[in-house]
Amino acid sequence: MARVSSNWWKWNHTKTVLLLWLISATVFYTLFKMALRNADHSSSSDSSVSYAEQRSKLYDNMARDLDEHGALFLKGGETSQSLSISDIFTIKDGSVAPVLKAANPPVRANVLYLGTEYSQPISEAVRQIFNPYFDKAIWFQNSSLYHFSMFHASHHIVPVPATENEKEVEANAVSMVAKELCPLRIVLDRVVLTSTGVLLGCWQVISGPDPVTIRSKLRTALPHAPEKQLYDAAILHTSFARLLGRPKASTMELRKSDEIQFFHELVARLNNQLHGFKAVVSELWYVEEYDVLALALNGRMKAHRFQHGCKKT
Ligand SMILES: *[C@@H]1O[C@H](CO)[C@@H](O)[C@H](O)[C@H]1NC(C)=O
């Protein structure tokens, strides 16, 4: 009886060891295969991870800008395109109006377009939070024209004049780029207020082509474009509003240091509402801007709109 149970125990023990060994081997083999697969894909996934990191660092720096440089827009600051705020806005009939100036030659911008199904809820949140404090000292981006600036065929710093024919060739080349692009699924990472008073949405890419790739395709398609472009190759941002002056005095008596703190609080409130907001982008525009900053200021422009085709080449 004792021998039987001892043998039985031995056999059971062996079975257990075998089973454990088999499980470990399977787990090891699976992990090993996953590691191999990752190594295969590492070149592409590595770069998209690093583009995302590049954007995060850029956005961190942009968020620090207000603390580092102060609220320059209260002293008649400059925009991202080196134009003084006081040069581009005026108060007309008690409300803010842009001062439109002809762009000579017209600027030719390539932008990704954000549809109104996404821009309108964002625009409403921005107005709701900022309007009560900046009654006339704020300009809201037209929610029908929310866009991500990608690449300029000609800008005001390095103008590249073009004939009607040359513009047609350019528009056509951009349409070919759009045909290849798949839609971008994106998420709003954070809202920042720059020292120049521009309220920006800073986005990350969930899936689809990276802005770095899109800009590089546009550069190839537009060989006469200025070598030096206006923005970092990784950035994906859209402008929501421009602050033009102090918050209403009646709101509170603000000391200089409190003022910056107050701006941070408003931005934090907007971030609470908009952080994580998702959108899909599937239109590339080639825009001739006849007025300086026409896309931002409702100026005169001609937009050629191209749907992303997501076609393999
Ligand atoms: C906003 O843009 C749309 C499309 O270009 C235009 O029809 C509309 O008049 C603009 N709104 C304002 C207030 O300028």
The ligand as an SDF file (V2000), in Angstrom:
LIG
                    3D

 14 14  0  0  0  0  0  0  0  0999 V2000
  -16.0810   82.1580  -41.3620 C   0  0  0  0  0  0  0  0  0  0  0  0
  -15.6270   81.4680  -42.4900 O   0  0  0  0  0  0  0  0  0  0  0  0
  -16.6540   81.0740  -43.3790 C   0  0  0  0  0  0  0  0  0  0  0  0
  -16.0100   80.2320  -44.4550 C   0  0  0  0  0  0  0  0  0  0  0  0
  -14.9630   80.9050  -45.0880 O   0  0  0  0  0  0  0  0  0  0  0  0
  -17.3550   82.3080  -43.9140 C   0  0  0  0  0  0  0  0  0  0  0  0
  -18.4120   81.9280  -44.7690 O   0  0  0  0  0  0  0  0  0  0  0  0
  -17.8890   83.1320  -42.7650 C   0  0  0  0  0  0  0  0  0  0  0  0
  -18.4410   84.3460  -43.2420 O   0  0  0  0  0  0  0  0  0  0  0  0
  -16.7820   83.4290  -41.7730 C   0  0  0  0  0  0  0  0  0  0  0  0
  -17.3270   84.1090  -40.6100 N   0  0  0  0  0  0  0  0  0  0  0  0
  -16.9790   85.3340  -40.2630 C   0  0  0  0  0  0  0  0  0  0  0  0
  -17.5930   85.8460  -39.0150 C   0  0  0  0  0  0  0  0  0  0  0  0
  -16.2320   86.0200  -40.9210 O   0  0  0  0  0  0  0  0  0  0  0  0
  1  2  1  0
  1 10  1  0
  2  3  1  0
  3  4  1  0
  3  6  1  0
  4  5  1  0
  6  7  1  0
  6  8  1  0
  8  9  1  0
  8 10  1  0
 10 11  1  0
 11 12  1  0
 12 13  1  0
 12 14  2  0
M  END
$$$$
